[in-house]
Amino acid sequence: MAKIRVKNLLIRTYIGFNPEELINKQDVIINIEIQTDIPDATLKNDEPVDILDYKTITKKIITLVQEGRFKLLEVLTKNILDLIMEHEKVTSAKVEVDKPHALRFAESVSLEMEVKR
């Protein structure tokens, strides 16, 4: 079992339901942890065969977030998690999405969700 982590993926999107949030994109910071199995043959041969392509998953997440509109942090986080779990090689995933400056006097608000197959 291996853990792949994508740390501090910074993307701009529409997030929130206040009037200014509906018309102005904001930054979100996404952290992802994906568990997957790596075949012994892959480790022995050092060839990218039968492995999870985290670059492709990350590109899909970027597209989802940049092109989407989300009122709730919960929905954004769940959509990212669902996208990751579409890949059969993923055994579990955890997603944390931070919304910087969502609350006065707080650096950020974050939401974390996790799912296992």
N, CA, C and O atoms as a printed pandas DataFrame, in Angstrom:
     atom_number atom_name residue_name chain_id  residue_number  x_coord  y_coord  z_coord
0              1         N          MET        A               1    0.848   -1.180    0.000
1              2        CA          MET        A               1    0.000    0.000    0.000
2              3         C          MET        A               1    0.893    1.242    0.000
3              4         O          MET        A               1    1.896    1.306    0.710
4              5         N          ALA        A               2    0.510    2.208   -0.798
5              6        CA          ALA        A               2    1.265    3.457   -0.891
6              7         C          ALA        A               2    0.305    4.632   -0.728
7              8         O          ALA        A               2   -0.870    4.544   -1.083
8              9         N          LYS        A               3    0.825    5.730   -0.187
9             10        CA          LYS        A               3    0.060    6.970   -0.071
10            11         C          LYS        A               3    0.668    8.002   -1.002
11            12         O          LYS        A               3    1.869    8.272   -0.961
12            13         N          ILE        A               4   -0.167    8.562   -1.826
13            14        CA          ILE        A               4    0.231    9.659   -2.700
14            15         C          ILE        A               4   -0.388   10.917   -2.109
15            16         O          ILE        A               4   -1.584   10.944   -1.816
16            17         N          ARG        A               5    0.411   11.947   -1.935
17            18        CA          ARG        A               5   -0.097   13.207   -1.398
18            19         C          ARG        A               5    0.151   14.329   -2.408
19            20         O          ARG        A               5    1.250   14.479   -2.943
20            21         N          VAL        A               6   -0.878   15.094   -2.648
21            22        CA          VAL        A               6   -0.757   16.333   -3.416
22            23         C          VAL        A               6   -1.008   17.430   -2.385
23            24         O          VAL        A               6   -2.074   17.493   -1.772
24            25         N          LYS        A               7   -0.006   18.292   -2.205
25            26        CA          LYS        A               7   -0.064   19.277   -1.128
26            27         C          LYS        A               7   -0.227   20.700   -1.662
27            28         O          LYS        A               7    0.451   21.124   -2.598
28            29         N          ASN        A               8   -1.142   21.404   -1.037
29            30        CA          ASN        A               8   -1.325   22.843   -1.262
30            31         C          ASN        A               8   -1.551   23.219   -2.722
31            32         O          ASN        A               8   -0.902   24.119   -3.256
32            33         N          LEU        A               9   -2.472   22.521   -3.348
33            34        CA          LEU        A               9   -2.875   22.837   -4.715
34            35         C          LEU        A               9   -3.744   24.093   -4.652
35            36         O          LEU        A               9   -4.852   24.056   -4.115
36            37         N          LEU        A              10   -3.255   25.181   -5.188
37            38        CA          LEU        A              10   -3.930   26.485   -5.102
38            39         C          LEU        A              10   -4.692   26.754   -6.399
39            40         O          LEU        A              10   -4.106   26.828   -7.479
40            41         N          ILE        A              11   -6.009   26.899   -6.269
41            42        CA          ILE        A              11   -6.875   27.088   -7.440
42            43         C          ILE        A              11   -7.883   28.188   -7.120
43            44         O          ILE        A              11   -8.302   28.352   -5.974
44            45         N          ARG        A              12   -8.263   28.937   -8.154
45            46        CA          ARG        A              12   -9.289   29.969   -7.998
46            47         C          ARG        A              12  -10.610   29.441   -8.542
47            48         O          ARG        A              12  -10.667   28.824   -9.606
48            49         N          THR        A              13  -11.682   29.704   -7.773
49            50        CA          THR        A              13  -13.002   29.241   -8.178
50            51         C          THR        A              13  -14.074   30.129   -7.564
51            52         O          THR        A              13  -13.786   30.984   -6.726
52            53         N          TYR        A              14  -15.297   29.917   -7.986
53            54        CA          TYR        A              14  -16.433   30.565   -7.347
54            55         C          TYR        A              14  -16.856   29.668   -6.190
55            56         O          TYR        A              14  -17.262   28.526   -6.402
56            57         N          ILE        A              15  -16.761   30.186   -4.966
57            58        CA          ILE        A              15  -17.120   29.407   -3.789
58            59         C          ILE        A              15  -17.828   30.312   -2.791
59            60         O          ILE        A              15  -17.276   31.324   -2.361
60            61         N          GLY        A              16  -19.032   29.950   -2.431
61            62        CA          GLY        A              16  -19.797   30.729   -1.466
62            63         C          GLY        A              16  -21.146   31.141   -2.020
63            64         O          GLY        A              16  -21.453   30.911   -3.190
64            65         N          PHE        A              17  -21.939   31.748   -1.165
65            66        CA          PHE        A              17  -23.283   32.151   -1.570
66            67         C          PHE        A              17  -23.592   33.604   -1.245
67            68         O          PHE        A              17  -24.691   34.078   -1.532
68            69         N          ASN        A              18  -22.641   34.319   -0.650
69            70        CA          ASN        A              18  -22.828   35.751   -0.449
70            71         C          ASN        A              18  -22.728   36.460   -1.792
71            72         O          ASN        A              18  -22.050   35.972   -2.696
72            73         N          PRO        A              19  -23.393   37.608   -1.938
73            74        CA          PRO        A              19  -23.415   38.282   -3.249
74            75         C          PRO        A              19  -22.037   38.483   -3.884
75            76         O          PRO        A              19  -21.872   38.248   -5.081
76            77         N          GLU        A              20  -21.050   38.913   -3.102
77            78        CA          GLU        A              20  -19.717   39.142   -3.679
78            79         C          GLU        A              20  -19.026   37.831   -4.060
79            80         O          GLU        A              20  -18.189   37.812   -4.962
80            81         N          GLU        A              21  -19.370   36.746   -3.382
81            82        CA          GLU        A              21  -18.766   35.442   -3.698
82            83         C          GLU        A              21  -19.333   34.850   -4.983
83            84         O          GLU        A              21  -18.691   34.023   -5.630
84            85         N          LEU        A              22  -20.524   35.272   -5.341
85            86        CA          LEU        A              22  -21.148   34.772   -6.565
86            87         C          LEU        A              22  -20.551   35.395   -7.822
87            88         O          LEU        A              22  -20.695   34.851   -8.917
88            89         N          ILE        A              23  -19.879   36.538   -7.664
89            90        CA          ILE        A              23  -19.332   37.217   -8.846
90            91         C          ILE        A              23  -17.802   37.286   -8.856
91            92         O          ILE        A              23  -17.212   37.637   -9.878
92            93         N          ASN        A              24  -17.160   36.960   -7.748
93            94        CA          ASN        A              24  -15.701   37.031   -7.660
94            95         C          ASN        A              24  -15.108   35.663   -7.302
95            96         O          ASN        A              24  -15.529   35.017   -6.343
96            97         N          LYS        A              25  -14.129   35.245   -8.094
97            98        CA          LYS        A              25  -13.440   33.995   -7.775
98            99         C          LYS        A              25  -12.589   34.195   -6.527
99           100         O          LYS        A              25  -12.108   35.294   -6.247
100          101         N          GLN        A              26  -12.417   33.103   -5.783
101          102        CA          GLN        A              26  -11.590   33.108   -4.584
102          103         C          GLN        A              26  -10.616   31.941   -4.645
103          104         O          GLN        A              26  -10.828   30.970   -5.371
104          105         N          ASP        A              27   -9.563   32.054   -3.880
105          106        CA          ASP        A              27   -8.599   30.959   -3.778
106          107         C          ASP        A              27   -9.141   29.865   -2.873
107          108         O          ASP        A              27   -9.798   30.134   -1.867
108          109         N          VAL        A              28   -8.852   28.629   -3.253
109          110        CA          VAL        A              28   -9.014   27.487   -2.357
110          111         C          VAL        A              28   -7.705   26.719   -2.389
111          112         O          VAL        A              28   -7.001   26.714   -3.398
112          113         N          ILE        A              29   -7.391   26.083   -1.297
113          114        CA          ILE        A              29   -6.168   25.289   -1.195
114          115         C          ILE        A              29   -6.599   23.848   -0.935
115          116         O          ILE        A              29   -7.320   23.560    0.020
116          117         N          ILE        A              30   -6.142   22.958   -1.801
117          118        CA          ILE        A              30   -6.587   21.568   -1.754
118          119         C          ILE        A              30   -5.414   20.663   -1.403
119          120         O          ILE        A              30   -4.337   20.750   -1.993
120          121         N          ASN        A              31   -5.651   19.795   -0.427
121          122        CA          ASN        A              31   -4.688   18.757   -0.060
122          123         C          ASN        A              31   -5.367   17.412   -0.233
123          124         O          ASN        A              31   -6.496   17.201    0.211
124          125         N          ILE        A              32   -4.655   16.509   -0.889
125          126        CA          ILE        A              32   -5.220   15.210   -1.250
126          127         C          ILE        A              32   -4.282   14.111   -0.773
127          128         O          ILE        A              32   -3.061   14.212   -0.886
128          129         N          GLU        A              33   -4.884   13.069   -0.242
129          130        CA          GLU        A              33   -4.131   11.863    0.107
130          131         C          GLU        A              33   -4.860   10.684   -0.532
131          132         O          GLU        A              33   -6.045   10.459   -0.282
132          133         N          ILE        A              34   -4.137    9.941   -1.353
133          134        CA          ILE        A              34   -4.714    8.805   -2.073
134          135         C          ILE        A              34   -3.927    7.554   -1.716
135          136         O          ILE        A              34   -2.697    7.544   -1.770
136          137         N          GLN        A              35   -4.648    6.499   -1.351
137          138        CA          GLN        A              35   -3.985    5.213   -1.120
138          139         C          GLN        A              35   -4.225    4.313   -2.317
139          140         O          GLN        A              35   -5.326    4.252   -2.866
140          141         N          THR        A              36   -3.167    3.616   -2.708
141          142        CA          THR        A              36   -3.230    2.724   -3.854
142          143         C          THR        A              36   -2.214    1.606   -3.672
143          144         O          THR        A              36   -1.267    1.727   -2.895
144          145         N          ASP        A              37   -2.423    0.544   -4.384
145          146        CA          ASP        A              37   -1.450   -0.550   -4.384
146          147         C          ASP        A              37   -0.491   -0.346   -5.547
147          148         O          ASP        A              37   -0.894    0.062   -6.636
148          149         N          ILE        A              38    0.763   -0.630   -5.308
149          150        CA          ILE        A              38    1.770   -0.573   -6.366
150          151         C          ILE        A              38    2.261   -1.999   -6.603
151          152         O          ILE        A              38    2.791   -2.628   -5.688
152          153         N          PRO        A              39    2.092   -2.513   -7.820
153          154        CA          PRO        A              39    2.512   -3.888   -8.096
154          155         C          PRO        A              39    4.021   -4.079   -7.889
155          156         O          PRO        A              39    4.821   -3.194   -8.190
156          157         N          ASP        A              40    4.381   -5.243   -7.374
157          158        CA          ASP        A              40    5.795   -5.561   -7.146
158          159         C          ASP        A              40    6.611   -5.441   -8.426
159          160         O          ASP        A              40    7.750   -4.975   -8.400
160          161         N          ALA        A              41    6.030   -5.862   -9.545
161          162        CA          ALA        A              41    6.746   -5.798  -10.823
162          163         C          ALA        A              41    7.097   -4.356  -11.185
163          164         O          ALA        A              41    8.163   -4.091  -11.742
164          165         N          THR        A              42    6.217   -3.449  -10.872
165          166        CA          THR        A              42    6.468   -2.025  -11.146
166          167         C          THR        A              42    7.652   -1.530  -10.317
167          168         O          THR        A              42    8.517   -0.810  -10.816
168          169         N          LEU        A              43    7.675   -1.922   -9.055
169          170        CA          LEU        A              43    8.777   -1.505   -8.188
170          171         C          LEU        A              43   10.097   -2.141   -8.611
171          172         O          LEU        A              43   11.155   -1.522   -8.493
172          173         N          LYS        A              44   10.034   -3.345   -9.091
173          174        CA          LYS        A              44   11.242   -4.059   -9.513
174          175         C          LYS        A              44   11.786   -3.506  -10.829
175          176         O          LYS        A              44   12.995   -3.335  -10.986
176          177         N          ASN        A              45   10.882   -3.228  -11.775
177          178        CA          ASN        A              45   11.300   -2.821  -13.125
178          179         C          ASN        A              45   11.425   -1.314  -13.305
179          180         O          ASN        A              45   11.971   -0.854  -14.307
180          181         N          ASP        A              46   10.927   -0.544  -12.350
181          182        CA          ASP        A              46   10.980    0.921  -12.426
182          183         C          ASP        A              46   10.353    1.437  -13.717
183          184         O          ASP        A              46   10.887    2.333  -14.372
184          185         N          GLU        A              47    9.209    0.852  -14.069
185          186        CA          GLU        A              47    8.468    1.260  -15.262
186          187         C          GLU        A              47    7.051    1.645  -14.845
187          188         O          GLU        A              47    6.458    0.987  -13.991
188          189         N          PRO        A              48    6.507    2.699  -15.436
189          190        CA          PRO        A              48    5.172    3.176  -15.051
190          191         C          PRO        A              48    4.043    2.319  -15.633
191          192         O          PRO        A              48    3.237    2.794  -16.433
192          193         N          VAL        A              49    4.001    1.067  -15.224
193          194        CA          VAL        A              49    2.978    0.141  -15.698
194          195         C          VAL        A              49    2.072   -0.206  -14.523
195          196         O          VAL        A              49    2.546   -0.492  -13.424
196          197         N          ASP        A              50    0.768   -0.177  -14.764
197          198        CA          ASP        A              50   -0.226   -0.539  -13.744
198          199         C          ASP        A              50   -0.138    0.309  -12.474
199          200         O          ASP        A              50   -0.365   -0.188  -11.371
200          201         N          ILE        A              51    0.193    1.588  -12.639
201          202        CA          ILE        A              51    0.210    2.477  -11.478
202          203         C          ILE        A              51   -0.877    3.535  -11.631
203          204         O          ILE        A              51   -1.383    3.768  -12.730
204          205         N          LEU        A              52   -1.221    4.158  -10.543
205          206        CA          LEU        A              52   -2.200    5.236  -10.545
206          207         C          LEU        A              52   -1.529    6.497  -11.090
207          208         O          LEU        A              52   -0.468    6.899  -10.612
208          209         N          ASP        A              53   -2.141    7.103  -12.073
209          210        CA          ASP        A              53   -1.586    8.308  -12.690
210          211         C          ASP        A              53   -2.104    9.538  -11.946
211          212         O          ASP        A              53   -3.151   10.089  -12.287
212          213         N          TYR        A              54   -1.361    9.954  -10.932
213          214        CA          TYR        A              54   -1.814   11.088  -10.108
214          215         C          TYR        A              54   -1.791   12.404  -10.868
215          216         O          TYR        A              54   -2.519   13.330  -10.510
216          217         N          LYS        A              55   -0.979   12.507  -11.902
217          218        CA          LYS        A              55   -0.946   13.741  -12.700
218          219         C          LYS        A              55   -2.284   13.935  -13.430
219          220         O          LYS        A              55   -2.814   15.045  -13.477
220          221         N          THR        A              56   -2.812   12.870  -13.986
221          222        CA          THR        A              56   -4.093   12.941  -14.685
222          223         C          THR        A              56   -5.215   13.297  -13.720
223          224         O          THR        A              56   -6.076   14.118  -14.036
224          225         N          ILE        A              57   -5.205   12.681  -12.548
225          226        CA          ILE        A              57   -6.224   12.984  -11.538
226          227         C          ILE        A              57   -6.144   14.450  -11.123
227          228         O          ILE        A              57   -7.169   15.123  -11.007
228          229         N          THR        A              58   -4.944   14.937  -10.902
229          230        CA          THR        A              58   -4.761   16.334  -10.492
230          231         C          THR        A              58   -5.264   17.297  -11.564
231          232         O          THR        A              58   -5.898   18.302  -11.242
232          233         N          LYS        A              59   -4.991   17.005  -12.826
233          234        CA          LYS        A              59   -5.477   17.864  -13.909
234          235         C          LYS        A              59   -7.004   17.901  -13.945
235          236         O          LYS        A              59   -7.595   18.953  -14.187
236          237         N          LYS        A              60   -7.642   16.754  -13.705
237          238        CA          LYS        A              60   -9.107   16.711  -13.674
238          239         C          LYS        A              60   -9.660   17.518  -12.503
239          240         O          LYS        A              60  -10.691   18.179  -12.629
240          241         N          ILE        A              61   -8.978   17.462  -11.381
241          242        CA          ILE        A              61   -9.400   18.240  -10.214
242          243         C          ILE        A              61   -9.291   19.735  -10.518
243          244         O          ILE        A              61  -10.197   20.506  -10.201
244          245         N          ILE        A              62   -8.192   20.135  -11.124
245          246        CA          ILE        A              62   -8.003   21.548  -11.482
246          247         C          ILE        A              62   -9.132   22.019  -12.393
247          248         O          ILE        A              62   -9.701   23.088  -12.174
248          249         N          THR        A              63   -9.453   21.234  -13.404
249          250        CA          THR        A              63  -10.531   21.595  -14.324
250          251         C          THR        A              63  -11.868   21.683  -13.598
251          252         O          THR        A              63  -12.614   22.644  -13.782
252          253         N          LEU        A              64  -12.171   20.689  -12.777
253          254        CA          LEU        A              64  -13.423   20.678  -12.010
254          255         C          LEU        A              64  -13.557   21.933  -11.169
255          256         O          LEU        A              64  -14.606   22.578  -11.178
256          257         N          VAL        A              65  -12.515   22.283  -10.447
257          258        CA          VAL        A              65  -12.571   23.412   -9.522
258          259         C          VAL        A              65  -12.599   24.740  -10.274
259          260         O          VAL        A              65  -13.407   25.612   -9.954
260          261         N          GLN        A              66  -11.733   24.903  -11.263
261          262        CA          GLN        A              66  -11.669   26.170  -12.000
262          263         C          GLN        A              66  -12.955   26.463  -12.766
263          264         O          GLN        A              66  -13.376   27.616  -12.857
264          265         N          GLU        A              67  -13.573   25.435  -13.308
265          266        CA          GLU        A              67  -14.749   25.644  -14.159
266          267         C          GLU        A              67  -16.064   25.582  -13.379
267          268         O          GLU        A              67  -17.124   25.900  -13.919
268          269         N          GLY        A              68  -15.993   25.172  -12.109
269          270        CA          GLY        A              68  -17.207   24.997  -11.333
270          271         C          GLY        A              68  -17.622   26.226  -10.559
271          272         O          GLY        A              68  -16.882   27.203  -10.439
272          273         N          ARG        A              69  -18.829   26.143  -10.039
273          274        CA          ARG        A              69  -19.392   27.149   -9.129
274          275         C          ARG        A              69  -19.992   26.376   -7.966
275          276         O          ARG        A              69  -20.824   25.488   -8.151
276          277         N          PHE        A              70  -19.556   26.727   -6.771
277          278        CA          PHE        A              70  -19.963   25.977   -5.586
278          279         C          PHE        A              70  -20.427   26.942   -4.505
279          280         O          PHE        A              70  -19.733   27.905   -4.180
280          281         N          LYS        A              71  -21.579   26.683   -3.965
281          282        CA          LYS        A              71  -22.058   27.485   -2.844
282          283         C          LYS        A              71  -21.446   26.986   -1.541
283          284         O          LYS        A              71  -21.147   27.770   -0.640
284          285         N          LEU        A              72  -21.264   25.663   -1.452
285          286        CA          LEU        A              72  -20.818   25.059   -0.198
286          287         C          LEU        A              72  -19.454   24.398   -0.336
287          288         O          LEU        A              72  -19.177   23.718   -1.324
288          289         N          LEU        A              73  -18.620   24.602    0.650
289          290        CA          LEU        A              73  -17.319   23.938    0.732
290          291         C          LEU        A              73  -17.511   22.422    0.772
291          292         O          LEU        A              73  -16.704   21.669    0.226
292          293         N          GLU        A              74  -18.580   21.989    1.421
293          294        CA          GLU        A              74  -18.885   20.563    1.522
294          295         C          GLU        A              74  -19.102   19.928    0.147
295          296         O          GLU        A              74  -18.635   18.818   -0.107
296          297         N          VAL        A              75  -19.803   20.629   -0.731
297          298        CA          VAL        A              75  -20.086   20.105   -2.069
298          299         C          VAL        A              75  -18.810   20.067   -2.905
299          300         O          VAL        A              75  -18.562   19.087   -3.608
300          301         N          LEU        A              76  -18.015   21.100   -2.840
301          302        CA          LEU        A              76  -16.743   21.112   -3.564
302          303         C          LEU        A              76  -15.861   19.947   -3.120
303          304         O          LEU        A              76  -15.306   19.229   -3.952
304          305         N          THR        A              77  -15.736   19.766   -1.826
305          306        CA          THR        A              77  -14.897   18.696   -1.290
306          307         C          THR        A              77  -15.408   17.328   -1.735
307          308         O          THR        A              77  -14.617   16.478   -2.145
308          309         N          LYS        A              78  -16.707   17.108   -1.658
309          310        CA          LYS        A              78  -17.304   15.826   -2.058
310          311         C          LYS        A              78  -17.114   15.576   -3.547
311          312         O          LYS        A              78  -16.835   14.445   -3.945
312          313         N          ASN        A              79  -17.256   16.594   -4.372
313          314        CA          ASN        A              79  -17.066   16.429   -5.818
314          315         C          ASN        A              79  -15.635   16.019   -6.148
315          316         O          ASN        A              79  -15.411   15.180   -7.021
316          317         N          ILE        A              80  -14.672   16.609   -5.453
317          318        CA          ILE        A              80  -13.268   16.233   -5.659
318          319         C          ILE        A              80  -13.049   14.781   -5.234
319          320         O          ILE        A              80  -12.392   14.015   -5.939
320          321         N          LEU        A              81  -13.592   14.416   -4.103
321          322        CA          LEU        A              81  -13.457   13.048   -3.598
322          323         C          LEU        A              81  -14.087   12.044   -4.564
323          324         O          LEU        A              81  -13.500   10.998   -4.838
324          325         N          ASP        A              82  -15.269   12.355   -5.077
325          326        CA          ASP        A              82  -15.931   11.471   -6.045
326          327         C          ASP        A              82  -15.097   11.306   -7.306
327          328         O          ASP        A              82  -14.992   10.204   -7.846
328          329         N          LEU        A              83  -14.505   12.395   -7.775
329          330        CA          LEU        A              83  -13.657   12.329   -8.971
330          331         C          LEU        A              83  -12.471   11.395   -8.755
331          332         O          LEU        A              83  -12.139   10.595   -9.629
332          333         N          ILE        A              84  -11.841   11.497   -7.599
333          334        CA          ILE        A              84  -10.694   10.634   -7.289
334          335         C          ILE        A              84  -11.124    9.172   -7.233
335          336         O          ILE        A              84  -10.421    8.298   -7.741
336          337         N          MET        A              85  -12.265    8.905   -6.624
337          338        CA          MET        A              85  -12.719    7.534   -6.428
338          339         C          MET        A              85  -13.217    6.883   -7.716
339          340         O          MET        A              85  -13.480    5.680   -7.728
340          341         N          GLU        A              86  -13.353    7.646   -8.793
341          342        CA          GLU        A              86  -13.700    7.055  -10.097
342          343         C          GLU        A              86  -12.615    6.103  -10.583
343          344         O          GLU        A              86  -12.884    5.218  -11.394
344          345         N          HIS        A              87  -11.404    6.278  -10.099
345          346        CA          HIS        A              87  -10.275    5.457  -10.530
346          347         C          HIS        A              87  -10.230    4.181   -9.702
347          348         O          HIS        A              87  -10.136    4.226   -8.475
348          349         N          GLU        A              88  -10.297    3.055  -10.380
349          350        CA          GLU        A              88  -10.373    1.763   -9.693
350          351         C          GLU        A              88   -9.130    1.417   -8.890
351          352         O          GLU        A              88   -9.200    0.592   -7.980
352          353         N          LYS        A              89   -8.013    2.018   -9.201
353          354        CA          LYS        A              89   -6.771    1.736   -8.477
354          355         C          LYS        A              89   -6.716    2.440   -7.108
355          356         O          LYS        A              89   -5.837    2.146   -6.297
356          357         N          VAL        A              90   -7.636    3.349   -6.856
357          358        CA          VAL        A              90   -7.687    4.060   -5.579
358          359         C          VAL        A              90   -8.404    3.184   -4.549
359          360         O          VAL        A              90   -9.544    2.770   -4.757
360          361         N          THR        A              91   -7.718    2.908   -3.434
361          362        CA          THR        A              91   -8.352    2.122   -2.372
362          363         C          THR        A              91   -8.992    3.018   -1.311
363          364         O          THR        A              91   -9.970    2.627   -0.675
364          365         N          SER        A              92   -8.447    4.202   -1.124
365          366        CA          SER        A              92   -9.065    5.193   -0.244
366          367         C          SER        A              92   -8.521    6.567   -0.596
367          368         O          SER        A              92   -7.462    6.702   -1.210
368          369         N          ALA        A              93   -9.265    7.571   -0.196
369          370        CA          ALA        A              93   -8.830    8.945   -0.473
370          371         C          ALA        A              93   -9.329    9.870    0.624
371          372         O          ALA        A              93  -10.383    9.658    1.224
372          373         N          LYS        A              94   -8.537   10.897    0.859
373          374        CA          LYS        A              94   -8.884   11.945    1.815
374          375         C          LYS        A              94   -8.638   13.275    1.112
375          376         O          LYS        A              94   -7.605   13.474    0.472
376          377         N          VAL        A              95   -9.601   14.179    1.241
377          378        CA          VAL        A              95   -9.495   15.496    0.614
378          379         C          VAL        A              95   -9.774   16.555    1.675
379          380         O          VAL        A              95  -10.748   16.468    2.423
380          381         N          GLU        A              96   -8.901   17.551    1.721
381          382        CA          GLU        A              96   -9.124   18.714    2.570
382          383         C          GLU        A              96   -9.092   19.948    1.689
383          384         O          GLU        A              96   -8.158   20.153    0.913
384          385         N          VAL        A              97  -10.125   20.768    1.819
385          386        CA          VAL        A              97  -10.193   22.015    1.052
386          387         C          VAL        A              97  -10.234   23.168    2.041
387          388         O          VAL        A              97  -11.096   23.221    2.918
388          389         N          ASP        A              98   -9.286   24.093    1.888
389          390        CA          ASP        A              98   -9.219   25.297    2.711
390          391         C          ASP        A              98   -9.764   26.474    1.911
391          392         O          ASP        A              98   -9.487   26.620    0.721
392          393         N          LYS        A              99  -10.539   27.302    2.588
393          394        CA          LYS        A              99  -11.009   28.558    2.013
394          395         C          LYS        A              99  -10.395   29.683    2.849
395          396         O          LYS        A              99  -10.911   30.033    3.910
396          397         N          PRO        A             100   -9.286   30.242    2.356
397          398        CA          PRO        A             100   -8.610   31.295    3.123
398          399         C          PRO        A             100   -9.521   32.498    3.376
399          400         O          PRO        A             100  -10.300   32.902    2.512
400          401         N          HIS        A             101   -9.405   33.050    4.564
401          402        CA          HIS        A             101  -10.103   34.276    4.956
402          403         C          HIS        A             101  -11.629   34.162    4.891
403          404         O          HIS        A             101  -12.324   35.157    4.688
404          405         N          ALA        A             102  -12.140   32.941    5.065
405          406        CA          ALA        A             102  -13.594   32.752    5.053
406          407         C          ALA        A             102  -14.250   33.365    6.285
407          408         O          ALA        A             102  -15.408   33.782    6.248
408          409         N          LEU        A             103  -13.493   33.410    7.373
409          410        CA          LEU        A             103  -13.991   34.018    8.601
410          411         C          LEU        A             103  -13.068   35.145    9.031
411          412         O          LEU        A             103  -11.846   35.058    8.908
412          413         N          ARG        A             104  -13.666   36.176    9.524
413          414        CA          ARG        A             104  -12.883   37.288   10.056
414          415         C          ARG        A             104  -12.036   36.783   11.227
415          416         O          ARG        A             104  -12.526   36.034   12.072
416          417         N          PHE        A             105  -10.817   37.179   11.273
417          418        CA          PHE        A             105   -9.849   36.822   12.311
418          419         C          PHE        A             105   -9.323   35.389   12.199
419          420         O          PHE        A             105   -8.565   34.950   13.065
420          421         N          ALA        A             106   -9.703   34.659   11.165
421          422        CA          ALA        A             106   -9.200   33.290   10.964
422          423         C          ALA        A             106   -8.408   33.228    9.666
423          424         O          ALA        A             106   -8.776   33.845    8.666
424          425         N          GLU        A             107   -7.329   32.482    9.699
425          426        CA          GLU        A             107   -6.523   32.307    8.488
426          427         C          GLU        A             107   -7.324   31.608    7.395
427          428         O          GLU        A             107   -7.261   31.989    6.226
428          429         N          SER        A             108   -8.078   30.581    7.786
429          430        CA          SER        A             108   -8.900   29.868    6.807
430          431         C          SER        A             108   -9.915   28.998    7.526
431          432         O          SER        A             108   -9.862   28.805    8.741
432          433         N          VAL        A             109  -10.831   28.484    6.737
433          434        CA          VAL        A             109  -11.754   27.448    7.170
434          435         C          VAL        A             109  -11.510   26.275    6.241
435          436         O          VAL        A             109  -11.368   26.457    5.032
436          437         N          SER        A             110  -11.459   25.066    6.798
437          438        CA          SER        A             110  -11.249   23.907    5.941
438          439         C          SER        A             110  -12.269   22.833    6.238
439          440         O          SER        A             110  -12.854   22.770    7.320
440          441         N          LEU        A             111  -12.460   22.000    5.253
441          442        CA          LEU        A             111  -13.338   20.851    5.382
442          443         C          LEU        A             111  -12.583   19.636    4.866
443          444         O          LEU        A             111  -11.923   19.697    3.829
444          445         N          GLU        A             112  -12.686   18.535    5.598
445          446        CA          GLU        A             112  -11.986   17.310    5.200
446          447         C          GLU        A             112  -13.007   16.180    5.105
447          448         O          GLU        A             112  -13.873   16.030    5.967
448          449         N          MET        A             113  -12.890   15.397    4.050
449          450        CA          MET        A             113  -13.719   14.213    3.860
450          451         C          MET        A             113  -12.822   13.061    3.455
451          452         O          MET        A             113  -11.776   13.250    2.835
452          453         N          GLU        A             114  -13.254   11.861    3.819
453          454        CA          GLU        A             114  -12.481   10.665    3.518
454          455         C          GLU        A             114  -13.423    9.528    3.144
455          456         O          GLU        A             114  -14.525    9.421    3.681
456          457         N          VAL        A             115  -12.981    8.681    2.219
457          458        CA          VAL        A             115  -13.772    7.515    1.824
458          459         C          VAL        A             115  -12.835    6.346    1.560
459          460         O          VAL        A             115  -11.712    6.523    1.087
460          461         N          LYS        A             116  -13.313    5.156    1.872
461          462        CA          LYS        A             116  -12.557    3.921    1.614
462          463         C          LYS        A             116  -13.405    2.995    0.772
463          464         O          LYS        A             116  -14.628    2.952    0.903
464          465         N          ARG        A             117  -12.741    2.263   -0.085
465          466        CA          ARG        A             117  -13.437    1.296   -0.920
466          467         C          ARG        A             117  -13.652    0.017   -0.157
467          468         O          ARG        A             117  -14.226   -0.931   -0.690
